[in-house]
Amino acid sequence: MQVPAPFDYVRATSVGNTLELLERHGPESRVVAGGHSLLPMMKLRLARPEWLIDINDVAELRHITEEPDRLRVGSLTRHAALLASDVVGRLFPIVHDAEKVIADPVVRNRGTIGGSLGQADPAEDLTTVCDVLRASVVIAGPGGERVVDMAEFHRGPYETACEQHELITEVRFPIRPRMGSAYEKVERRVGDWAVGAAGAAVQMADDGTIADAAIGLTALGLEGLATEVAAVLVGQRPSEDLITEAGRLAAAASSPVEDQRGPVDYKRHLADELTRRVLRRALDRVGATVPAA
Ligand SMILES: Cc1cc2nc3c(=O)[nH]c(=O)nc-3n(C[C@H](O)[C@H](O)[C@H](O)COP(=O)(O)OP(=O)(O)OC[C@H]3O[C@@H](n4cnc5c(N)ncnc54)[C@H](O)[C@@H]3O)c2cc1C
């Protein structure tokens, strides 16, 4: 199937106008941002919206704004803009790690952070990144705006807290002192979706122990954070033994399924290995020393 079912099309001019259009055209209308997930779904007839509401002219959704305690990223910010942003790379190198391996430049030039989180594909990379950075998502609706954390936002594959008549307007990343982060993905070929990936964010205390840790996995059957991994890390001094234990627990927390990208054992191995690698790199980026085992 290569041709979408017939649909009507309208360009929104503002957040308020988008919400009006969603209300006017009803439950069979859908917002389109980069279109790199929605249009393939329409071509496969997995989605059949009657109206597409194009938000690409809504300038208020396109910003990267650093504030003292948070980074605000508009939902229409493209992958390419995140990758090009020095502020993003300085505060959250994990975002650059992930963006470098999301698809290819053609997709990155159009695809957006709001569309990625809104699509909630189980192999999508930015959900794990936002999970470990403890981001929150701003959702605008007819009754006003609400802010939900990632645990509340991401409800599972292809399901989020953003209702059909609502709009994701912004993603907010808390800026915390002494924090390091990293992401690593294994893909079958450059530009492909993940066979498996892991993300880590660590915050160090003044005494050299780990004050906070968040580990997430992509495409490896774990929804949200691996809390059992964080539990063994927090309060401890970094060491190779600790990292090994973290990898083991991440593999145990994963629940991968066999598919064309690989068997279960291999994917569990990835959960272990990639967790160890991203933890080491996140610790390194915050200047924490990890004594050899
Ligand atoms: C060949 C290819 C390879 C890819 N590889 C990867 C990969 O390796 N890793 C990865 O993470 N992604 C990958 N992607 C997906 C890519 O990152 C897309 O850009 C992303 O999934 C969707 O962003 P979009 O802006 O194109 O969203 P769209 O396709 O425009 O929208 C996707 C969904 O989100 C909704 N939506 C969009 N914006 C909003 C909003 N502001 N508020 C509420 N709902 C909204 C739409 O209604 C739709 O349901 C790939 C895509 C392609 C085509």
The ligand as a Tripos MOL2 file, in Angstrom:
@<TRIPOS>MOLECULE
LIG
   53    58     1     0     0
SMALL
NO_CHARGES

@<TRIPOS>ATOM
      1 C1         13.3340    5.9140    7.6280 C.3       1 LIG1
      2 C2         13.0870    6.3770    9.0350 C.ar      1 LIG1
      3 C3         13.9560    5.9940   10.0360 C.ar      1 LIG1
      4 C4         13.7380    6.4150   11.3410 C.ar      1 LIG1
      5 N1         14.6160    6.0240   12.3090 N.ar      1 LIG1
      6 C5         14.4270    6.4410   13.5770 C.ar      1 LIG1
      7 C6         15.3240    6.0650   14.6110 C.ar      1 LIG1
      8 O1         16.3160    5.3740   14.3950 O.2       1 LIG1
      9 N2         15.0740    6.5020   15.8690 N.ar      1 LIG1
     10 C7         13.9970    7.2980   16.1570 C.ar      1 LIG1
     11 O2         13.8160    7.6680   17.3110 O.2       1 LIG1
     12 N3         13.1370    7.6840   15.1930 N.ar      1 LIG1
     13 C8         13.3210    7.2860   13.9110 C.ar      1 LIG1
     14 N4         12.4350    7.6690   12.9490 N.ar      1 LIG1
     15 C9         11.2790    8.4920   13.3070 C.3       1 LIG1
     16 C10        11.6270    9.9640   13.2280 C.3       1 LIG1
     17 O3         12.4050   10.2920   14.3600 O.3       1 LIG1
     18 C11        10.3750   10.8200   13.1950 C.3       1 LIG1
     19 O4         10.7610   12.1200   12.9870 O.3       1 LIG1
     20 C12         9.5320   10.8240   14.4590 C.3       1 LIG1
     21 O5          9.1150    9.5730   14.8530 O.3       1 LIG1
     22 C13         8.2360   11.5640   14.3150 C.3       1 LIG1
     23 O6          8.4570   12.9230   14.2390 O.3       1 LIG1
     24 P1          7.6320   13.7690   13.1960 P.3       1 LIG1
     25 O7          7.8140   15.1950   13.5590 O.co2     1 LIG1
     26 O8          7.9650   13.3530   11.8240 O.co2     1 LIG1
     27 O9          6.1230   13.3500   13.5850 O.3       1 LIG1
     28 P2          4.8010   13.1440   12.6700 P.3       1 LIG1
     29 O10         4.9910   12.0090   11.7420 O.co2     1 LIG1
     30 O11         4.4280   14.4560   12.0750 O.co2     1 LIG1
     31 O12         3.7840   12.7680   13.8180 O.3       1 LIG1
     32 C14         3.8920   11.5480   14.5100 C.3       1 LIG1
     33 C15         2.7070   11.4390   15.4940 C.3       1 LIG1
     34 O13         2.8180   12.4250   16.5110 O.3       1 LIG1
     35 C16         1.7090   13.3200   16.4760 C.3       1 LIG1
     36 N5          2.2540   14.6540   16.7340 N.ar      1 LIG1
     37 C17         3.2390   15.2870   16.0590 C.ar      1 LIG1
     38 N6          3.5230   16.4700   16.6590 N.ar      1 LIG1
     39 C18         2.6770   16.5850   17.7110 C.ar      1 LIG1
     40 C19         2.4540   17.5680   18.7080 C.ar      1 LIG1
     41 N7          3.1850   18.6910   18.7740 N.pl3     1 LIG1
     42 N8          1.4960   17.3460   19.6440 N.ar      1 LIG1
     43 C20         0.7760   16.2110   19.6320 C.ar      1 LIG1
     44 N9          0.9260   15.2330   18.7140 N.ar      1 LIG1
     45 C21         1.8740   15.4230   17.7640 C.ar      1 LIG1
     46 C22         1.0730   13.1550   15.1030 C.3       1 LIG1
     47 O14        -0.3180   13.4500   15.1200 O.3       1 LIG1
     48 C23         1.3400   11.6890   14.8360 C.3       1 LIG1
     49 O15         0.3840   10.9000   15.4980 O.3       1 LIG1
     50 C24        12.6300    7.2540   11.6440 C.ar      1 LIG1
     51 C25        11.7500    7.6520   10.6280 C.ar      1 LIG1
     52 C26        11.9710    7.2210    9.3340 C.ar      1 LIG1
     53 C27        11.0160    7.6750    8.2630 C.3       1 LIG1
@<TRIPOS>BOND
     1     1     2 1
     2     2     3 ar
     3     2    52 ar
     4     3     4 ar
     5     4     5 ar
     6     4    50 ar
     7     5     6 ar
     8     6     7 ar
     9     6    13 1
    10     7     8 2
    11     7     9 ar
    12     9    10 ar
    13    10    11 2
    14    10    12 ar
    15    12    13 ar
    16    13    14 ar
    17    14    15 1
    18    14    50 ar
    19    15    16 1
    20    16    17 1
    21    16    18 1
    22    18    19 1
    23    18    20 1
    24    20    21 1
    25    20    22 1
    26    22    23 1
    27    23    24 1
    28    24    25 2
    29    24    26 1
    30    24    27 1
    31    27    28 1
    32    28    29 2
    33    28    30 1
    34    28    31 1
    35    31    32 1
    36    32    33 1
    37    33    34 1
    38    33    48 1
    39    34    35 1
    40    35    36 1
    41    35    46 1
    42    36    37 ar
    43    36    45 ar
    44    37    38 ar
    45    38    39 ar
    46    39    40 ar
    47    39    45 ar
    48    40    41 1
    49    40    42 ar
    50    42    43 ar
    51    43    44 ar
    52    44    45 ar
    53    46    47 1
    54    46    48 1
    55    48    49 1
    56    50    51 ar
    57    51    52 ar
    58    52    53 1
@<TRIPOS>SUBSTRUCTURE
     1 LIG1         1 GROUP 0 **** ****
